[in-house]
């Protein structure tokens, strides 16, 4: 056996591709927590309340929606409704991760909390079952720890600096939300849906109480998804009949 073949047969050392991907995503996503923490205290929440949202709700889009409704003068129920609607996608991810990873016992409960856009995407991107598990846990736990830590930093800075508009943190939050949204808007259909929901929200803002425009946009998105699902089912039925 040649030295080259021995080297090829030896186990790979260092971080695997799934772990590297999970770590890079964790750092990039965790940094957004600074904006969330600063905006949370600027919206009237205490530092511990901002931390509770990151630790328990733990889904960036829903958290930004929650404090956005609160900052606009909406009720807690409206804020929770908006956050819940945006968080429904995690339930879909959860079903997919349950089939993909086959978690059991306490790992299943922990995995449910770690199921977010980033952990699901990292797992799905892998071909090997072991790498799928490594990617999921690395991204999920990494984002959780860094997001919580940077939330605390942002909340502390926002509480110490005062008005976030003076430092541009209000714009940073918008940029962070768009950063989370943009990678999901590459195909034409999501772009069209995002534009439609944005127009509906803009038209509803002067007419409805704070918190309700985003709920109305969510209803529009739900109707769109239902219509597309029915259209896809009808197309499949036509194909079967033709066959």
Secondary structure, 3 states (H helix, E strand, C coil): CCHHHHHHHCCCCCCCHHHHHHHHHHHHHHCHHHHHHHHHHHCCCCHHHHHHHHHHHCCHHHHHHHHHHHHCCCCHHHHHHHHHHHHHHHHHHHHHHHHHHCCCCHHHHHHHHHCCHHHHHHHHCCCCHHHHHHHHHHHHHHHHHHHHHHHHHHHHHHHHHCCHHHCCHHHHHHHHHHHHHHCCCCCHHHHHHHHHHHHHHHHHHCCCCCCHHHHHHHHHHHHHHHHHHHHHHHHHHHHHHHC
